[in-house]
């Protein structure tokens, strides 16, 4: 007996059709990216997501630039918690920009800076004065005028960049330190300990796809921490190896530099500044603009959904409205 049900034919259910996967589109990035097999698809949230084939990445040297936003201060001299007070941030954020062609973006940002310094509109702007060694020397989101910031963001979003960040709520970190002090009275909080642990989280699962890695870290103070950073990188590799039983031994070169020595650090700084404004001021205007470059924000201390924190990936919505319901680890 034939059925009149629209989902049946000849008394048999019709097979459910799997939605056709969108074919990758050609990217719109300028030269030299036209020589690289980059493809673009629409992400879950409608934003374009670019990718490079695993085959091509295996022959690629990855250029990664790591910078920080906020400070790592938790206590004053009297051992009182000062997080969130004047001059002390609520969050400490570590970010990494994976830049496909540092030389290409460097050339464009250098040309932009030269044009801005020569522009009479900025003649009396202190940061554009070459003698002050600020914007005239390198871009820094916190110090640059709004007009300059807009132009830098325009350049950044025209290049294939992947950005990853780890966020720590310093209130939660301070509580952790207090608890550890109760268990071990001899323990003393060291800011570099927090930083190195965040490096391991930031790099977890990101050091096995490419042939080699050039890791550039923004310098912290005057001490040479190259060895400590190398150890943190190797720890991230070892954690990945144990977790997934995947042997991957790409060569990794760690170099601490100042921002004016590496344009990639200036790129990381700008995207980090947008993430920081989102968390510290609940302002997502800048973050929304750079959102296509952001692949992951790991909010370690927001435990609304899981004890290990919130993972905001490409298809996840991260905005000022979302953070209003943030649940702090205490």
C-alpha positions as CSV (number, residue, x, y, z in Angstrom):
1,X,0.0,0.0,0.0
2,X,1.4,3.4,-1.0
3,X,1.7,6.0,1.6
4,X,0.7,9.6,1.2
5,X,3.2,10.8,3.8
6,X,5.7,13.2,2.3
7,X,8.6,11.4,4.0
8,X,7.7,8.1,2.5
9,X,7.8,6.6,-0.9
10,X,6.2,3.3,-1.7
11,X,5.7,2.6,2.0
12,X,9.5,3.1,2.7
13,X,11.0,6.0,4.6
14,X,13.1,8.3,2.4
15,X,16.7,8.5,3.6
16,X,17.6,11.7,5.4
17,X,19.8,13.9,3.2
18,X,23.0,15.2,4.8
19,X,23.3,19.0,4.1
20,X,25.9,19.6,1.4
21,X,29.1,20.9,2.9
22,X,30.0,24.3,1.6
23,X,32.9,24.2,-0.9
24,X,35.9,26.2,0.1
25,X,36.1,29.6,-1.6
26,X,39.2,31.4,-2.9
27,X,40.6,33.9,-0.4
28,X,40.8,37.6,-0.9
29,X,44.2,38.2,0.7
30,X,46.7,40.2,-1.4
31,X,50.2,39.1,-2.5
32,X,52.2,37.2,-1.3
33,X,49.3,35.1,-0.1
34,X,48.2,34.3,-3.6
35,X,51.0,31.8,-3.7
36,X,49.7,29.9,-0.7
37,X,46.8,27.4,-0.8
38,X,44.5,29.3,1.6
39,X,40.8,28.4,1.5
40,X,37.8,30.2,3.1
41,X,34.6,28.7,4.5
42,X,31.7,30.2,6.5
43,X,32.0,29.4,10.2
44,X,29.1,28.4,12.4
45,X,28.4,32.1,13.3
46,X,28.5,33.2,9.7
47,X,32.0,34.7,9.8
48,X,34.6,33.6,7.2
49,X,37.2,31.2,8.5
50,X,40.4,30.7,6.5
51,X,42.4,27.5,6.6
52,X,45.6,26.0,5.1
53,X,45.9,22.4,4.2
54,X,47.7,20.1,6.6
55,X,49.9,19.0,3.8
56,X,51.1,22.6,3.2
57,X,51.5,23.3,6.9
58,X,53.9,20.3,7.3
59,X,56.4,22.2,5.1
60,X,55.8,25.5,6.8
61,X,57.8,27.5,9.4
62,X,55.2,29.0,11.8
63,X,55.8,32.5,13.1
64,X,54.2,32.9,16.5
65,X,54.3,36.1,18.7
66,X,53.3,36.0,22.3
67,X,52.4,39.1,24.4
68,X,50.5,39.9,27.6
69,X,47.8,42.3,28.7
70,X,47.1,43.4,32.2
71,X,49.5,42.9,35.1
72,X,50.4,39.9,37.3
73,X,50.2,41.8,40.7
74,X,47.9,40.2,43.3
75,X,49.1,41.6,46.7
76,X,50.6,44.7,48.2
77,X,53.5,44.7,50.6
78,X,51.1,43.9,53.5
79,X,50.0,40.8,51.6
80,X,46.5,42.3,51.0
81,X,44.7,41.5,47.8
82,X,44.8,44.6,45.5
83,X,43.2,43.0,42.4
84,X,40.9,45.5,40.7
85,X,42.1,48.5,42.6
86,X,43.5,51.6,40.9
87,X,46.5,50.7,38.9
88,X,45.9,46.9,39.2
89,X,44.0,44.9,36.6
90,X,41.3,42.4,37.2
91,X,42.6,40.0,34.6
92,X,45.9,38.8,33.3
93,X,45.8,37.7,29.6
94,X,48.3,36.0,27.5
95,X,47.9,36.0,23.7
96,X,49.6,34.5,20.7
97,X,49.4,35.7,17.1
98,X,50.2,33.1,14.4
99,X,51.3,35.2,11.5
100,X,51.6,33.6,8.1
101,X,53.9,36.2,6.6
102,X,55.6,38.6,9.1
103,X,57.5,40.3,6.4
104,X,54.3,41.2,4.4
105,X,52.5,42.7,7.4
106,X,55.7,44.4,8.5
107,X,56.1,46.2,5.2
108,X,52.5,47.5,5.3
109,X,52.7,48.6,8.9
110,X,56.1,50.3,8.4
111,X,54.6,52.2,5.4
112,X,51.6,53.2,7.4
113,X,53.8,54.5,10.3
114,X,55.9,56.5,7.9
115,X,52.8,58.1,6.3
116,X,51.3,58.9,9.7
117,X,54.5,60.6,11.0
118,X,54.6,62.7,7.8
119,X,50.9,63.6,8.0
120,X,50.5,67.2,9.2
121,X,47.3,66.2,10.9
122,X,49.4,64.5,13.6
123,X,52.0,67.3,13.8
124,X,51.4,68.1,17.4
125,X,50.4,64.7,18.6
126,X,53.1,63.6,21.3
127,X,53.1,59.9,20.5
128,X,53.9,60.7,16.8
129,X,56.9,62.8,17.8
130,X,60.0,60.7,16.7
131,X,62.0,62.0,19.7
132,X,59.5,60.3,22.1
133,X,60.1,56.9,20.6
134,X,56.5,55.8,20.9
135,X,54.1,55.5,17.9
136,X,56.8,56.9,15.6
137,X,58.9,53.9,16.6
138,X,56.3,51.1,17.0
139,X,52.6,50.7,17.3
140,X,51.2,50.2,20.8
141,X,47.4,50.1,21.1
142,X,47.2,51.6,24.6
143,X,49.3,54.7,23.6
144,X,48.2,55.2,20.0
145,X,45.6,57.9,19.1
146,X,42.2,56.5,18.0
147,X,42.8,57.6,14.4
148,X,46.0,55.6,14.3
149,X,44.4,52.6,16.1
150,X,41.7,52.4,13.4
151,X,44.3,52.3,10.6
152,X,46.4,49.6,12.3
153,X,43.3,47.4,12.8
154,X,42.4,47.9,9.2
155,X,45.8,46.5,8.1
156,X,45.8,43.6,10.6
157,X,42.4,42.4,9.5
158,X,43.6,42.3,5.8
159,X,46.2,39.6,6.6
160,X,45.7,35.9,7.5
161,X,46.3,35.8,11.2
162,X,45.2,33.3,13.9
163,X,45.0,34.5,17.4
164,X,44.8,32.5,20.6
165,X,44.4,33.8,24.2
166,X,44.3,32.5,27.8
167,X,42.5,34.6,30.4
168,X,43.1,34.3,34.1
169,X,40.8,36.1,36.6
170,X,43.3,37.4,39.2
171,X,40.7,37.3,42.0
172,X,40.6,33.5,41.5
173,X,44.4,33.3,41.2
174,X,44.7,35.2,44.5
175,X,42.3,32.8,46.2
176,X,44.4,29.8,44.9
177,X,47.5,31.4,46.3
178,X,45.9,31.9,49.7
179,X,44.8,28.2,49.8
180,X,48.2,27.0,48.8
181,X,49.8,29.2,51.5
182,X,47.5,27.4,54.1
183,X,48.8,24.1,52.9
184,X,52.4,25.1,52.6
185,X,53.3,28.2,54.7
186,X,56.7,28.4,52.9
187,X,55.1,28.9,49.5
188,X,55.5,32.4,47.9
189,X,53.7,33.6,44.9
190,X,56.0,34.4,41.9
191,X,54.5,36.2,38.9
192,X,56.7,34.3,36.5
193,X,55.1,31.1,37.8
194,X,51.7,32.3,36.7
195,X,53.1,33.4,33.3
196,X,54.8,30.1,32.6
197,X,51.8,28.1,33.5
198,X,49.7,30.2,31.1
199,X,52.3,29.7,28.3
200,X,51.8,25.9,28.7
201,X,48.0,26.4,28.4
202,X,48.3,28.8,25.4
203,X,50.5,26.4,23.4
204,X,48.7,23.2,24.3
205,X,48.0,21.4,21.1
206,X,49.5,24.1,18.8
207,X,53.0,22.9,18.3
208,X,52.6,19.8,16.1
209,X,51.1,20.9,12.8
210,X,54.0,22.8,11.2
211,X,57.5,21.8,10.3
212,X,59.2,24.3,12.6
213,X,58.2,27.2,14.9
214,X,59.8,30.6,15.5
215,X,58.4,31.6,18.9
216,X,58.9,35.3,19.7
217,X,58.0,36.4,23.2
218,X,57.7,40.0,24.4
219,X,60.4,40.7,26.9
220,X,59.4,40.9,30.6
221,X,61.7,43.1,32.6
222,X,65.5,43.0,32.3
223,X,66.1,39.4,33.3
224,X,66.9,36.9,30.5
225,X,64.1,34.3,30.6
226,X,64.9,32.4,27.4
227,X,65.7,29.2,29.2
228,X,62.5,29.4,31.3
229,X,60.4,30.0,28.2
230,X,62.0,27.2,26.3
231,X,61.1,24.9,29.3
232,X,57.5,26.1,29.2
233,X,57.3,25.4,25.4
234,X,58.8,21.9,25.9
235,X,56.3,21.3,28.7
236,X,53.4,22.1,26.3
237,X,54.9,19.7,23.7
238,X,55.2,16.9,26.3
239,X,51.7,17.4,27.6
240,X,50.3,17.1,24.1
241,X,52.4,14.0,23.5
242,X,51.1,12.3,26.7
243,X,47.5,13.3,26.1
244,X,47.1,12.2,22.5
245,X,50.0,9.7,22.0
246,X,51.1,11.6,18.9
247,X,54.8,11.9,18.3
248,X,55.7,15.3,16.8
249,X,59.1,16.9,17.2
250,X,59.2,20.1,15.1
251,X,62.2,22.4,15.8
252,X,61.3,25.3,18.0
253,X,63.3,28.5,18.4
254,X,62.5,30.8,21.3
255,X,63.4,34.4,21.1
256,X,62.5,37.2,23.6
257,X,62.3,40.6,21.9
258,X,61.0,44.1,22.5
259,X,57.9,45.2,20.5
260,X,59.9,47.6,18.3
261,X,62.1,44.6,17.2
262,X,59.2,42.5,15.9
263,X,56.1,43.7,14.1
264,X,54.3,40.5,15.0
265,X,54.4,41.5,18.7
266,X,52.7,44.7,17.7
267,X,50.0,42.7,16.0
268,X,49.6,40.5,19.1
269,X,49.4,43.6,21.3
270,X,46.6,45.2,19.2
271,X,44.4,42.1,19.3
272,X,45.2,41.6,23.0
273,X,44.1,45.1,23.7
274,X,40.7,44.4,22.2
275,X,40.3,41.3,24.3
276,X,41.4,43.2,27.4
277,X,38.8,46.0,26.8
278,X,36.2,43.3,26.5
279,X,37.1,41.8,29.9
280,X,38.1,44.9,31.9
281,X,35.5,47.4,30.5
282,X,32.8,45.1,29.1
283,X,33.3,46.9,25.8
284,X,33.2,44.7,22.7
285,X,33.5,47.2,19.9
286,X,37.1,46.5,19.2
287,X,36.9,42.8,19.8
288,X,34.0,42.5,17.3
289,X,36.2,44.1,14.7
290,X,39.1,41.7,15.1
291,X,36.9,38.7,15.9
292,X,37.6,37.0,12.5
293,X,41.3,36.6,13.6
294,X,40.5,35.0,17.0
295,X,40.5,31.2,17.0
296,X,40.3,30.6,20.7
297,X,39.9,32.5,24.0
298,X,40.3,30.1,27.0
299,X,38.7,31.7,30.0
300,X,40.2,29.4,32.7
301,X,38.3,30.8,35.7
302,X,34.8,31.0,34.2
303,X,33.3,27.7,35.3
304,X,29.7,28.2,34.1
305,X,29.8,25.1,31.9
306,X,32.8,23.1,33.0
307,X,35.4,23.1,35.8
308,X,38.2,23.6,33.3
309,X,36.8,26.9,32.1
310,X,35.1,28.3,29.0
311,X,36.5,27.7,25.5
312,X,35.4,30.4,23.1
313,X,36.2,29.0,19.7
314,X,35.5,30.2,16.1
315,X,31.8,29.2,16.3
316,X,31.3,30.5,19.9
317,X,29.7,33.9,20.7
318,X,32.0,36.0,22.9
319,X,30.7,39.5,23.7
320,X,30.1,41.9,26.5
321,X,26.6,40.5,26.9
322,X,27.9,36.9,27.3
323,X,30.5,38.0,29.9
324,X,27.7,39.6,32.1
325,X,26.8,36.1,33.2
326,X,30.4,35.1,33.9
327,X,30.8,32.7,36.9
328,X,34.1,33.2,38.7
329,X,36.2,30.3,40.2
330,X,36.6,31.1,43.9
